Amino acid sequence: MANHAKFFGQDMSRPHILLLIILLNLILAACQSTPQQGEVTVLPTVPTIQGTVNITTPANGSIIYAESLWLAGESDNVPDDGFKIRVVTAEDELLAETTVQPQNGQWLIELVHGYTGDPTEVLVYALPVDERITQDYDIATILISSLEQRPEGVFGQILSPQNNDTPGGDEILVVGSASGVFENQFTLAMFQPDGTEISSVGVTMTNPYFVDDMVWEASLPTNGYTGPATIRAFTIDILDNREISLGEVDVMVSRIAG
């Protein structure tokens, strides 16, 4: 005779029992996964970044030889708890971190970075204090090196425009870097091939420790000149009144900005 079991007083075969168990499991699963009428599933909200923060000093490409970082910038409408500055190497090694409270849209801090090795790329992040926010306010990419790696004396270079470029328009944007300049002030000038000055401007850098090789930029008026020209950056040695070159490039000035 076949084996039978009773369920709710009824005789049932084994296949019928297995089928009934499966149906009951499906019913229970449906009851657990289906929200009741009137219930609302609430998803957690991720906060968004508030306000703006800009890192203006040091500029991208600057080389820091001093033991501390001088960081400055602008901000607007950031939360009351401010924002964070985080300094990390390209290998994600944390060098320094602090919270900044801007005043009237401006901020300025000095951070001891503690790095003493060969020149290495470093990222300076301006970040929200709220760790749930994954966005950055701003990022600056610089190099940090030990003071022993710094070349001696006063030095600099013009990074843009480069030799044989054809800049033009009413003004030429010039970008360069310099280190060790007395009072952080020097002259940027443009000359015709015969030495006649086309224009010149005074440039003041932000380089509080003087030893850092800081990137700067300035605009030179063309004063309607077109043709070959030499752009020079230079300072004067206060001891012997000698001119010290901070970079020089030969360009072809055009009517239209290149």
C-alpha positions as CSV (number, residue, x, y, z in Angstrom):
1,M,0.0,0.0,0.0
2,A,1.2,3.6,-0.7
3,N,2.3,5.7,2.3
4,H,-0.1,8.4,3.2
5,A,-0.2,11.3,5.7
6,K,-3.0,13.3,7.1
7,F,-3.1,17.0,6.7
8,F,-6.0,18.9,8.2
9,G,-7.6,15.5,8.7
10,Q,-7.2,14.5,5.0
11,D,-5.1,11.7,3.7
12,M,-2.4,13.0,1.4
13,S,0.4,11.4,-0.6
14,R,4.1,12.5,-0.4
15,P,4.0,14.5,-3.7
16,H,0.9,16.4,-2.5
17,I,2.7,17.3,0.8
18,L,5.8,18.6,-1.1
19,L,3.6,20.7,-3.4
20,L,1.8,22.2,-0.4
21,I,5.1,23.1,1.3
22,I,6.3,24.9,-1.8
23,L,3.1,26.9,-2.0
24,L,3.2,27.9,1.6
25,N,6.8,29.1,1.2
26,L,5.9,31.2,-1.8
27,I,3.0,32.7,0.1
28,L,5.2,33.6,3.1
29,A,7.9,35.1,0.8
30,A,5.3,37.3,-0.9
31,C,3.9,38.5,2.3
32,Q,7.4,39.5,3.6
33,S,8.5,41.3,0.4
34,T,5.3,43.2,-0.4
35,P,4.8,46.5,1.4
36,Q,1.5,47.0,3.0
37,Q,-1.0,49.4,1.5
38,G,-0.1,53.0,2.5
39,E,3.5,52.2,3.4
40,V,6.2,54.4,1.7
41,T,9.8,53.1,1.2
42,V,12.1,56.0,2.2
43,L,15.6,55.9,0.6
44,P,18.5,57.7,2.6
45,T,19.4,61.0,1.0
46,V,23.0,61.9,0.3
47,P,23.9,65.5,1.0
48,T,25.3,67.7,-1.8
49,I,28.2,70.0,-1.7
50,Q,27.4,73.5,-0.5
51,G,29.2,76.7,-1.5
52,T,32.5,77.1,-3.4
53,V,36.2,77.1,-2.3
54,N,39.2,78.0,-4.6
55,I,42.8,77.4,-3.9
56,T,44.8,80.4,-5.3
57,T,48.2,79.8,-3.6
58,P,50.2,77.8,-4.4
59,A,49.4,77.6,-8.1
60,N,49.6,74.3,-9.9
61,G,53.1,73.3,-10.7
62,S,54.8,75.2,-7.8
63,I,57.7,73.5,-6.0
64,I,57.7,73.8,-2.2
65,Y,61.1,73.6,-0.5
66,A,60.1,75.1,2.8
67,E,59.1,73.0,5.8
68,S,55.6,74.5,5.7
69,L,52.9,75.0,3.1
70,W,51.4,78.5,2.8
71,L,47.9,77.9,1.5
72,A,45.5,80.7,0.6
73,G,42.3,81.1,-1.4
74,E,38.7,82.3,-1.6
75,S,35.4,80.8,-0.6
76,D,31.7,81.6,-0.7
77,N,28.6,80.2,1.1
78,V,30.4,77.3,2.7
79,P,28.7,75.6,5.8
80,D,29.2,77.0,9.3
81,D,31.7,74.2,10.1
82,G,34.0,75.4,7.2
83,F,35.9,73.0,5.0
84,K,38.9,70.7,5.1
85,I,42.3,71.0,3.5
86,R,44.0,67.7,3.0
87,V,47.5,67.2,1.6
88,V,48.4,63.8,0.2
89,T,51.1,62.4,-2.0
90,A,50.4,60.7,-5.4
91,E,50.7,57.4,-3.5
92,D,47.8,58.6,-1.3
93,E,50.1,59.1,1.8
94,L,48.5,61.7,4.1
95,L,51.0,64.5,4.9
96,A,48.7,67.0,6.6
97,E,45.0,67.9,7.2
98,T,43.1,70.6,9.0
99,T,39.7,72.3,9.1
100,V,39.5,75.9,7.8
101,Q,37.1,78.6,8.9
102,P,37.1,81.3,6.2
103,Q,36.6,85.0,7.1
104,N,34.8,87.3,4.7
105,G,35.3,85.0,1.8
106,Q,39.1,84.7,2.3
107,W,41.2,82.0,4.0
108,L,44.8,81.5,4.8
109,I,46.6,78.7,6.6
110,E,50.2,77.4,7.2
111,L,50.6,73.6,7.4
112,V,53.8,71.7,8.4
113,H,54.0,68.9,5.8
114,G,56.9,66.9,7.3
115,Y,58.2,65.7,3.9
116,T,62.0,65.5,3.5
117,G,62.7,63.4,0.5
118,D,63.2,63.9,-3.2
119,P,60.7,66.0,-5.2
120,T,57.3,64.2,-5.2
121,E,53.9,65.2,-6.6
122,V,51.4,66.2,-4.0
123,L,47.7,66.9,-4.2
124,V,46.1,69.6,-2.1
125,Y,42.4,69.0,-1.7
126,A,39.7,71.4,-0.5
127,L,36.9,69.1,0.8
128,P,33.6,69.3,2.6
129,V,33.7,68.5,6.3
130,D,30.8,66.1,5.9
131,E,32.5,62.8,4.9
132,R,29.3,61.6,3.2
133,I,29.9,64.1,0.4
134,T,32.2,62.6,-2.2
135,Q,32.7,65.8,-4.3
136,D,35.8,68.1,-4.0
137,Y,35.7,71.9,-3.8
138,D,39.1,72.3,-5.5
139,I,42.4,70.5,-6.1
140,A,45.9,71.9,-6.6
141,T,48.8,69.8,-7.9
142,I,52.3,70.8,-6.6
143,L,55.7,69.3,-5.9
144,I,57.3,69.1,-2.4
145,S,61.0,68.6,-1.9
146,S,63.6,68.9,0.8
147,L,65.5,72.2,1.0
148,E,68.7,70.3,0.2
149,Q,67.3,69.7,-3.3
150,R,66.8,73.4,-4.1
151,P,69.2,75.1,-6.5
152,E,71.2,77.9,-5.1
153,G,70.5,81.6,-5.5
154,V,67.8,83.4,-7.4
155,F,66.3,81.7,-10.4
156,G,63.2,81.5,-12.6
157,Q,61.8,80.6,-16.0
158,I,59.0,81.6,-18.5
159,L,56.7,78.7,-19.0
160,S,54.3,80.3,-21.5
161,P,54.5,81.5,-24.2
162,Q,57.4,79.4,-25.4
163,N,60.1,80.1,-28.0
164,N,58.7,80.7,-31.5
165,D,55.1,80.9,-30.3
166,T,52.8,83.6,-32.0
167,P,50.9,85.3,-29.2
168,G,48.9,88.4,-29.9
169,G,45.9,90.6,-29.2
170,D,45.9,93.6,-26.9
171,E,47.7,91.7,-24.1
172,I,49.9,88.6,-23.9
173,L,49.4,86.3,-20.9
174,V,52.8,85.3,-19.6
175,V,53.2,82.4,-17.1
176,G,56.4,81.6,-15.3
177,S,58.0,80.6,-12.0
178,A,60.6,82.1,-9.8
179,S,62.4,81.6,-6.5
180,G,64.5,83.7,-4.1
181,V,63.4,87.0,-5.6
182,F,64.0,90.0,-3.2
183,E,60.7,91.2,-1.8
184,N,59.0,88.9,-4.4
185,Q,59.0,91.7,-6.9
186,F,60.4,91.7,-10.4
187,T,59.9,93.2,-13.9
188,L,58.3,91.6,-16.9
189,A,59.1,93.3,-20.2
190,M,58.9,92.9,-24.0
191,F,61.4,94.3,-26.4
192,Q,61.9,94.7,-30.2
193,P,64.9,93.0,-31.8
194,D,66.9,96.3,-31.6
195,G,66.3,96.5,-27.8
196,T,63.4,99.1,-27.9
197,E,61.0,98.4,-25.1
198,I,57.4,97.6,-26.2
199,S,55.9,97.4,-22.7
200,S,56.7,96.4,-19.2
201,V,54.9,95.6,-15.9
202,G,55.9,95.0,-12.4
203,V,55.0,91.5,-11.0
204,T,54.5,90.7,-7.3
205,M,54.5,87.0,-6.3
206,T,53.0,85.3,-3.3
207,N,56.0,83.5,-1.9
208,P,56.2,84.1,1.9
209,Y,59.2,81.7,2.4
210,F,61.1,83.0,-0.6
211,V,62.8,79.6,-1.2
212,D,59.8,78.0,-2.9
213,D,59.7,78.0,-6.7
214,M,56.3,79.6,-7.2
215,V,54.3,79.8,-10.4
216,W,53.1,83.3,-11.4
217,E,51.2,84.9,-14.2
218,A,50.9,88.4,-15.6
219,S,49.7,90.2,-18.8
220,L,51.9,92.3,-21.0
221,P,50.3,94.9,-23.3
222,T,51.3,94.7,-26.9
223,N,50.6,98.4,-27.5
224,G,49.8,97.7,-31.1
225,Y,53.1,96.2,-31.9
226,T,53.4,93.2,-34.3
227,G,56.5,91.3,-35.3
228,P,59.5,89.6,-33.6
229,A,59.9,90.3,-29.9
230,T,61.7,89.1,-26.8
231,I,59.9,88.7,-23.5
232,R,62.1,88.9,-20.5
233,A,61.5,88.5,-16.7
234,F,64.3,89.9,-14.5
235,T,65.1,91.3,-11.1
236,I,68.0,93.5,-9.9
237,D,70.5,92.3,-7.3
238,I,70.4,94.8,-4.4
239,L,74.1,94.3,-3.6
240,D,75.7,95.1,-7.0
241,N,72.8,96.4,-9.0
242,R,73.3,93.5,-11.4
243,E,70.4,92.2,-13.5
244,I,69.3,88.6,-12.7
245,S,67.4,86.9,-15.5
246,L,64.2,85.0,-14.5
247,G,63.5,83.7,-18.0
248,E,63.5,84.8,-21.6
249,V,61.6,83.7,-24.8
250,D,61.6,84.9,-28.4
251,V,58.1,85.2,-30.0
252,M,56.3,86.5,-33.0
253,V,53.6,89.0,-31.9
254,S,50.5,88.9,-34.1
255,R,47.4,91.0,-34.3
256,I,45.2,88.2,-33.2
257,A,45.6,86.3,-29.9
258,G,47.2,83.0,-30.7
